[in-house]
Amino acid sequence: MSDLLSGAADVMTGGLAAIPGMLGGNPDYTGQNTGTPAMPAFQSFINPDGSLKSGYSVDYNSIMPDENKALAGIPDLNMNPLHELENYVTSGNNNPWVQAQMAAQQQEQGQAMGAAKANAASSGASAMDQAAARGGLTTGAIENLARNIGNNSTMAGQNVIGQGLQQKGQIQTQNAQNQLGMLENLPGQEVQALQPALQKQSLWQQALLGDTSMNQQANEFNVGNRIGGLNAANQFAMQGYQDAIAKQAGQEEAQAQANSGKK
């Protein structure tokens, strides 16, 4: 009987480890060779090392590696056109559009200058022919005609240059208007261009929150099972201890009555 109480006392003072097999075995509070039926075996789902047995725990595998791989497979938006637009609206007149327009204007102006000089020369030649036909092509007349031809050519050239300057000013004005209009729309385009990246970031954050939640739930489930298993083991140990005490008391009372009858 002392073995019976000793085993139960060890449980109360030394914890579950004091019970042979309590974390997965069959404790016996009856002592050895007492002839008293043993208590039913305690079926624990906790291994001796404190881990849960198979089927009583959740092993959660993170989805983040697959999520990162999937998001990495989504190509990023080509931002080069937007960068080119940003460069254009801040370039002033130093940009390919103005350069192309200026080159075309310069070519047209050169052609107009050549045509103006040719027209002036042709007009001068016609005036000389008419003066010669009238017999008035004197030295003085020739000098006057030559002077007029030169003046006409100069004026024609100045007119072409003036028109060229006006055209260049129109090009610069048009460029400034283009840049202003594009600059007004640029913030919205930049925000729109950022949406795919923001959506990928949002998907990643949602996946991370879900992954964290599932991992937490798995941990809570496993911890809950461990606590429940330990509580059940403690209750089983306490019941065994109480049964042992009751049995000892009954045996002592029976022994006392037997001893009393012998007197």
C-alpha positions in Angstrom: 0.0 0.0 0.0 2.9 2.3 0.6 3.9 1.8 -3.0 0.5 3.0 -4.1 0.6 6.2 -2.1 4.2 6.8 -2.9 3.4 6.7 -6.7 0.5 9.1 -6.2 2.5 11.4 -4.0 5.2 11.6 -6.6 2.7 12.7 -9.1 1.6 15.6 -6.9 5.1 16.7 -6.1 7.1 15.8 -9.1 4.7 16.5 -11.9 3.7 14.3 -14.9 7.2 13.1 -15.5 6.9 11.2 -12.1 4.3 9.0 -13.6 5.8 6.2 -15.8 4.2 6.7 -19.2 1.8 9.5 -18.1 2.8 11.4 -21.2 1.8 8.5 -23.4 1.9 5.4 -21.1 -0.3 3.4 -18.7 0.0 4.7 -15.0 -0.9 2.2 -12.3 -1.8 3.5 -8.9 -2.5 0.0 -7.4 1.1 -0.9 -6.6 2.6 -4.1 -7.6 1.0 -7.5 -6.9 -1.8 -6.0 -4.9 -4.5 -7.9 -6.7 -6.5 -4.7 -7.2 -7.5 -4.0 -10.8 -5.5 -1.3 -12.4 -7.0 2.0 -13.5 -7.7 2.3 -17.2 -4.7 3.4 -19.2 -4.4 7.1 -19.9 -4.4 7.7 -23.6 -2.3 10.8 -24.1 -1.8 12.6 -27.4 1.4 14.2 -26.1 4.7 12.6 -26.8 7.3 12.2 -24.0 9.2 15.2 -25.4 6.1 17.4 -25.1 5.2 17.4 -28.8 1.8 16.4 -30.1 1.3 13.0 -31.6 0.5 12.8 -35.3 -3.1 13.7 -36.0 -3.3 16.1 -33.1 -1.2 18.9 -34.5 -1.3 21.2 -37.5 1.9 21.7 -39.4 1.3 24.9 -41.4 3.6 25.5 -44.4 3.9 29.2 -45.3 2.5 30.2 -48.7 4.8 33.2 -49.0 7.5 31.4 -51.1 4.9 30.5 -53.7 3.3 33.9 -53.4 6.6 35.7 -54.0 7.3 33.5 -57.0 3.9 34.2 -58.5 4.2 37.9 -58.0 7.7 37.9 -59.4 6.3 36.3 -62.6 4.1 39.4 -63.2 6.2 41.7 -65.4 6.6 45.3 -64.2 5.2 48.1 -66.3 7.6 49.6 -68.8 8.2 53.1 -67.4 10.5 54.3 -70.2 7.7 56.1 -72.1 6.6 57.9 -68.9 10.2 58.9 -68.2 10.6 60.2 -71.7 7.5 62.3 -71.2 8.8 63.6 -67.9 12.0 64.6 -69.6 10.2 66.3 -72.4 8.0 68.5 -70.2 11.1 69.8 -68.3 13.4 70.2 -71.3 12.3 73.7 -72.4 13.2 74.1 -76.1 16.0 71.5 -75.9 14.1 68.4 -77.0 13.8 66.3 -80.1 10.4 67.8 -81.2 11.7 71.4 -81.2 15.0 70.3 -82.9 13.1 68.5 -85.7 10.7 71.4 -86.2 13.6 73.9 -86.3 15.5 71.8 -88.8 12.5 71.7 -91.1 12.0 75.4 -90.7 15.6 76.1 -91.4 15.4 74.1 -94.6 12.3 75.8 -95.8 13.9 79.2 -95.0 17.0 78.4 -97.0 14.8 77.4 -99.9 12.8 80.6 -99.6 16.0 82.7 -99.4 17.2 81.1 -102.6 13.9 81.7 -104.3 13.8 85.4 -103.2 17.3 86.1 -104.5 16.5 84.4 -107.8 13.4 86.4 -108.2 15.2 89.6 -107.4 17.9 88.8 -110.0 15.4 87.8 -112.6 13.5 91.1 -112.0 16.7 93.1 -112.4 17.6 91.3 -115.5 14.2 92.0 -117.0 14.5 95.7 -116.1 17.9 95.9 -117.8 16.5 94.2 -120.9 13.6 96.7 -121.0 16.0 99.7 -120.6 18.3 98.4 -123.3 15.3 97.9 -125.6 14.4 101.5 -125.1 18.0 102.6 -125.8 18.4 104.1 -122.3 20.9 101.6 -120.9 23.5 104.2 -120.0 26.2 103.8 -117.3 24.2 105.7 -114.8 21.1 103.7 -115.6 23.0 100.5 -115.2 24.3 101.6 -111.8 20.8 102.6 -110.7 19.4 99.3 -111.9 22.2 97.3 -110.1 21.5 99.3 -106.9 17.8 98.6 -107.2 18.5 94.9 -107.8 20.7 94.7 -104.7 18.2 96.6 -102.6 15.4 94.3 -103.8 17.4 91.2 -103.1 18.3 92.5 -99.6 14.7 93.3 -98.8 13.5 89.9 -100.1 16.1 88.2 -97.9 15.1 90.3 -94.9 11.5 89.3 -95.5 12.5 85.7 -95.6 14.5 86.0 -92.3 11.7 87.8 -90.7 9.2 85.1 -91.6 11.7 82.6 -90.4 12.0 84.3 -87.0 8.2 84.3 -86.8 8.0 80.6 -87.6 10.7 79.8 -85.0 8.7 81.8 -82.4 5.6 79.8 -83.3 7.5 76.6 -82.9 8.7 77.6 -79.5 5.2 78.8 -78.5 3.7 75.5 -79.7 6.3 73.6 -77.8 5.6 75.5 -74.6 1.8 74.9 -74.9 2.5 71.2 -75.5 4.7 70.9 -72.5 2.2 72.8 -70.3 -0.7 70.5 -71.4 1.4 67.4 -70.8 2.6 68.7 -67.5 -1.0 69.2 -66.3 -1.7 65.5 -67.1 1.6 64.1 -65.9 0.7 63.6 -62.2 -2.4 61.6 -63.1 -0.3 59.5 -65.6 2.3 58.9 -63.0 -0.2 57.8 -60.4 -1.8 55.5 -63.0 1.6 54.1 -63.9 2.2 53.2 -60.3 -1.0 51.2 -59.9 0.3 47.8 -61.1 3.2 48.0 -58.6 0.8 49.1 -55.9 -1.5 46.3 -56.7 1.3 43.8 -56.5 2.3 45.3 -53.1 -1.3 45.0 -52.0 -1.6 41.4 -53.1 1.7 40.6 -51.2 0.5 42.3 -48.0 -2.9 40.5 -48.2 -1.0 37.2 -48.7 1.3 38.0 -45.8 -1.7 38.8 -43.5 -3.4 35.6 -44.5 -0.2 33.6 -44.0 0.4 35.2 -40.6 -3.2 34.5 -39.6 -3.1 30.8 -40.7 0.2 30.3 -38.9 -1.2 31.9 -35.7 -4.3 29.7 -35.9 -2.1 26.6 -36.3 0.0 27.6 -33.3 -3.1 28.4 -31.2 -4.5 25.0 -32.2 -1.3 23.2 -31.2 -0.9 25.1 -28.0 -4.6 24.5 -27.1 -4.1 20.7 -27.7 -1.0 20.7 -25.5 -2.7 22.6 -22.7 -5.8 20.3 -23.1 -3.6 17.2 -23.0 -1.7 18.4 -19.9 -5.0 19.3 -18.2 -6.4 15.9 -18.9 -3.2 14.3 -17.6 -3.4 16.4 -14.4 -7.0 15.4 -13.9 -6.2 11.8 -14.5 -3.3 12.0 -12.0 -5.5 13.7 -9.4 -8.2 11.1 -9.8 -5.6 8.3 -9.4 -4.3 10.0 -6.3 -7.7 10.4 -4.8 -8.6 6.8 -5.6 -5.3 5.6 -4.0 -6.1 7.6 -0.8 -9.6 6.1 -0.7 -8.3 2.6 -1.2 -5.7 3.1 1.5 -8.2 4.4 3.9 -10.5 1.5 3.2 -7.7 -1.0 3.7 -6.6 0.6 6.9 -10.2 0.6 8.3 -10.6 -3.1 7.3 -7.3 -3.9 9.0 -8.3 -2.0 12.1 -11.6 -3.9 12.3 -9.8 -7.2 11.9 -7.3 -6.3 14.6 -10.2 -5.3 16.9 -11.9 -8.7 16.4 -8.8 -10.6 17.5 -8.8 -9.0 20.9 
